[in-house]
Each structure stands twice: as structure tokens, then as C-alpha cells.
Amino acid sequence: MLKKERYHHVIEWFKENMPNPETELYYHNPYELLVAVILSAQCTDKRVNMVTPDLFKAFPSPQKLAEAPVEEIFEYIRSISYPNNKAGHLSKMAKMLVDDFNSEVPEDRDLLQKLPGVGRKTANVIASVVFNQAAMAVDTHVFRISNRIGLTNNSKNPLETEKELVKNIPEQLLSTAHHWLILHGRYVCTAKNPKCTSCGITSWCKYYQKASKTVSTKKNNIDK
């Protein structure tokens, strides 16, 4: 199957079966989403959502977060992965928002990446979700299943995956496709024991076709 065909069928399936995917992180404004995405690095959205209500109640604005001691921020996020590092990032990020951006989350991805704790993935999430820009954020789920399905050719890193996806997915669908792939990787195409029997895109999945062929070959050898 040509890659162009695979993209077409996979995209059409998601358009029909997951028309309005959204982030599972809880937030009410750009500042809250920025904090939540920083916290979500190597941590589940479920765990982040357990922490952020109290965190946002205590620090409802960049100014309040910037004024808080790092030790106080840490107490609110201690159950998150790498709480020491993230508490420091949040403190420095808030101070930069206040001092350099008038407490407003910037739309420009290059400016976003100047903020402590904000890498390319986080900047793409904010640009995509908050500002509706054509951006493809590549997290562990997107990186893994893009290679597994065959949307990318064994990309070695998230940047290679991002470039390949951006090249092949229509610009107006990039933000939506980001959520398609994350949610599919989180609930169906899991890292261990992917749920192929309940997956709707097996007809175009490189991994499934290869696995099916292997099972068929083994069965034929046993029958002989």
C-alpha cells in the first residue's frame, strides 16, 4: 500500500469516527493550559487533572504563580513526576510571562519556547489548542503509533515524525490529527498489547498487516 493511500484512509476513518477530539487536560485559559502541559511531561493527563484544580485555585494567574516560593509550588505538584524540576520551571515560566510578555501567553511558537519548561512539543500544543494554528505536537503516543501504523518510516526522533506528519496531513487537519493520534495511542494502540481487535484502522495499519501475515505463516507451517 502506498503511504498516500494509508494516510487517506486513516484520516477518513478518524474524520468519521472521531470528528471532534479534544485535549483531556482541564483548563479555562491559555495560562492554565500552559501550566498543565508543562506538568504533563512524562506524566498522565489523569494525574495532572487531579493536581491542577487546587494549583489553579492557589495561583489563578501568572502574577500569583510568579510571587510564590518554589517550595510552595512543589507542595501542590508533589505527586507529579519530577516535581522538583517542574516546580522550578513553573516559577521561572511565570516570572518570564509577567516580566517579558505582560502576563499573556504568546502565540508565536519561537517565543513560547523561550519560556522555561517549554519545548517544541509544548509550544505546538499551545499553538494548536489555544490559538488554532496548524501545528503537530508529537508526544510519546504520536511518535510511537505513527511509526507503528506506517504513517512515518521508522522516524528516529519526534522532530522527524513531526515533519513527516506535517508533510502528509492537510494543514487544516493538523490540530485535529494531533488529538486523533494521541487518543488512539492512549486507548487503542497502546504500547503493550495494542487492542487490534477493536481498532478501526487495521485495514491500513502496517503493524497489523505484518502481524497477521506472521500468524498466518505460523498456522500454515503447523498445518503442514
C-alpha positions as CSV (number, residue, x, y, z in Angstrom):
1,M,0.0,0.0,0.0
2,L,1.3,3.4,-0.9
3,K,1.8,5.8,2.0
4,K,-0.5,8.3,0.4
5,E,-3.3,5.8,0.4
6,R,-2.7,4.9,4.0
7,Y,-2.9,8.5,5.1
8,H,-6.1,9.0,3.1
9,H,-7.9,6.0,4.6
10,V,-6.7,6.6,8.2
11,I,-7.7,10.3,8.0
12,E,-11.1,9.5,6.6
13,W,-11.7,6.9,9.3
14,F,-10.9,9.4,12.0
15,K,-13.0,12.1,10.4
16,E,-16.0,9.9,10.5
17,N,-15.4,8.2,13.9
18,M,-13.7,10.9,16.0
19,P,-15.0,14.2,14.5
20,N,-14.4,16.4,17.5
21,P,-11.4,15.2,19.5
22,E,-10.2,17.5,22.3
23,T,-7.4,17.6,24.8
24,E,-8.1,15.7,28.1
25,L,-6.3,18.3,30.2
26,Y,-8.6,20.5,32.2
27,Y,-8.1,24.3,31.6
28,H,-10.0,27.5,31.3
29,N,-7.5,29.8,29.7
30,P,-4.1,29.8,27.9
31,Y,-2.2,30.2,31.2
32,E,-3.8,27.2,32.7
33,L,-3.2,25.0,29.7
34,L,0.4,26.1,29.6
35,V,0.9,25.0,33.2
36,A,-1.0,21.7,32.6
37,V,1.1,20.8,29.6
38,I,4.3,21.5,31.4
39,L,3.2,19.2,34.2
40,S,2.1,16.5,31.7
41,A,5.6,15.8,30.5
42,Q,6.2,12.1,31.3
43,C,3.1,12.1,33.4
44,T,-0.5,11.1,32.7
45,D,-3.2,13.7,32.0
46,K,-5.3,11.9,34.6
47,R,-2.7,12.6,37.3
48,V,-2.3,16.2,36.1
49,N,-6.0,16.8,36.3
50,M,-6.0,15.6,39.9
51,V,-3.5,18.3,40.8
52,T,-4.3,21.4,38.8
53,P,-7.7,22.4,40.4
54,D,-6.0,23.2,43.7
55,L,-3.0,24.6,42.0
56,F,-5.1,27.0,39.9
57,K,-7.1,28.0,42.9
58,A,-3.9,28.9,44.8
59,F,-2.3,30.5,41.8
60,P,-5.0,31.8,39.4
61,S,-2.7,34.0,37.4
62,P,0.9,34.2,36.2
63,Q,1.4,37.0,38.7
64,K,0.3,34.8,41.7
65,L,2.5,31.9,40.5
66,A,5.5,34.2,40.0
67,E,5.2,35.5,43.5
68,A,5.1,32.1,45.1
69,P,8.2,30.4,46.5
70,V,9.2,27.3,44.6
71,E,8.8,25.3,47.8
72,E,5.1,26.2,47.9
73,I,4.5,25.3,44.3
74,F,6.2,22.0,44.9
75,E,3.7,21.1,47.6
76,Y,0.8,21.3,45.1
77,I,2.5,19.2,42.5
78,R,4.5,16.7,44.6
79,S,2.5,13.7,43.2
80,I,3.5,14.7,39.6
81,S,6.6,13.1,38.0
82,Y,9.8,15.2,38.5
83,P,8.1,17.7,40.9
84,N,11.3,19.5,41.9
85,N,12.2,20.3,38.3
86,K,8.7,21.2,37.3
87,A,8.2,23.5,40.3
88,G,11.3,25.4,39.3
89,H,10.1,25.6,35.7
90,L,6.7,26.8,36.6
91,S,8.2,29.6,38.9
92,K,10.6,30.8,36.2
93,M,8.0,30.5,33.4
94,A,5.5,32.6,35.4
95,K,8.1,35.3,36.1
96,M,9.1,35.5,32.4
97,L,5.4,35.7,31.4
98,V,5.0,38.6,33.8
99,D,8.2,40.4,33.0
100,D,8.5,39.8,29.3
101,F,5.0,39.2,28.0
102,N,2.8,41.3,30.1
103,S,1.4,38.1,31.7
104,E,0.0,37.0,28.4
105,V,0.9,33.6,26.8
106,P,2.5,34.4,23.5
107,E,1.1,32.9,20.2
108,D,4.4,32.6,18.5
109,R,6.0,29.2,18.9
110,D,9.5,30.5,19.0
111,L,8.6,32.9,21.8
112,L,6.8,30.1,23.6
113,Q,10.0,28.0,23.5
114,K,11.9,30.8,25.3
115,L,9.7,30.0,28.4
116,P,11.4,27.7,31.0
117,G,9.9,24.2,30.8
118,V,8.5,24.7,27.3
119,G,9.9,22.6,24.5
120,R,8.8,22.2,20.9
121,K,6.0,19.7,21.8
122,T,4.5,22.0,24.5
123,A,4.8,25.0,22.2
124,N,3.0,23.1,19.4
125,V,0.2,22.1,21.8
126,I,-0.4,25.6,22.9
127,A,-0.3,27.0,19.4
128,S,-2.7,24.3,18.2
129,V,-5.2,24.1,21.0
130,V,-5.3,27.7,22.2
131,F,-4.5,29.6,19.1
132,N,-5.9,27.2,16.5
133,Q,-2.6,27.2,14.5
134,A,-1.7,24.4,12.1
135,A,0.8,22.6,14.4
136,M,1.5,18.9,15.1
137,A,2.7,18.2,18.7
138,V,4.5,14.9,18.9
139,D,4.4,13.2,22.3
140,T,5.2,9.6,23.1
141,H,1.9,8.3,21.8
142,V,2.1,10.2,18.5
143,F,5.7,9.2,18.0
144,R,5.0,5.5,18.7
145,I,1.9,4.9,16.7
146,S,2.9,7.0,13.7
147,N,5.8,4.5,13.2
148,R,3.6,1.5,14.1
149,I,0.8,2.3,11.7
150,G,3.2,3.3,8.9
151,L,2.5,7.0,8.7
152,T,6.2,7.5,9.2
153,N,9.2,5.5,8.1
154,N,10.8,4.5,11.4
155,S,11.4,8.1,12.4
156,K,14.3,8.3,14.9
157,N,13.0,11.2,16.9
158,P,9.9,13.4,17.4
159,L,11.1,16.1,15.0
160,E,11.4,13.7,12.2
161,T,7.9,12.4,13.0
162,E,6.5,15.9,13.1
163,K,8.0,16.8,9.7
164,E,6.6,13.7,8.1
165,L,3.1,14.2,9.5
166,V,3.0,17.8,8.6
167,K,4.1,16.9,5.1
168,N,1.3,14.4,4.6
169,I,-1.7,15.6,6.6
170,P,-3.7,18.6,5.2
171,E,-2.9,21.8,7.0
172,Q,-6.4,22.4,8.2
173,L,-6.5,19.0,9.9
174,L,-3.2,19.1,11.7
175,S,-4.5,20.3,15.0
176,T,-7.3,17.7,15.0
177,A,-5.0,14.9,13.8
178,H,-2.8,15.6,16.8
179,H,-5.7,14.6,19.1
180,W,-6.7,11.7,16.9
181,L,-3.3,10.1,17.3
182,I,-2.8,10.8,21.0
183,L,-6.2,9.4,21.9
184,H,-5.8,6.4,19.6
185,G,-2.4,5.7,21.2
186,R,-3.7,6.2,24.7
187,Y,-6.8,3.9,24.5
188,V,-6.5,1.6,21.4
189,C,-2.9,1.4,20.0
190,T,-1.3,1.0,23.4
191,A,2.4,0.4,23.9
192,K,1.9,-3.1,25.2
193,N,-0.8,-5.4,23.8
194,P,-2.4,-3.0,21.3
195,K,-6.2,-3.6,21.0
196,C,-6.1,-4.6,17.4
197,T,-9.4,-6.5,17.6
198,S,-11.3,-3.2,18.5
199,C,-9.2,-1.0,16.2
200,G,-11.0,0.6,13.2
201,I,-7.9,1.2,11.1
202,T,-6.3,-2.3,10.9
203,S,-7.0,-2.5,7.2
204,W,-4.4,0.2,6.6
205,C,-2.1,-0.5,9.6
206,K,1.4,-1.7,8.7
207,Y,1.9,-3.3,12.1
208,Y,-1.3,-5.2,11.9
209,Q,-0.7,-6.4,8.3
210,K,2.7,-7.7,9.3
211,A,1.4,-9.4,12.5
212,S,-1.4,-11.0,10.6
213,K,1.0,-12.3,7.9
214,T,3.2,-13.8,10.6
215,V,0.3,-15.5,12.4
216,S,-0.9,-16.9,9.0
217,T,2.6,-18.2,8.1
218,K,2.9,-20.0,11.5
219,K,-0.5,-21.6,11.1
220,N,0.4,-22.9,7.7
221,N,3.6,-24.4,9.0
222,I,1.7,-26.1,11.8
223,D,-0.9,-27.4,9.4
224,K,1.8,-29.0,7.3
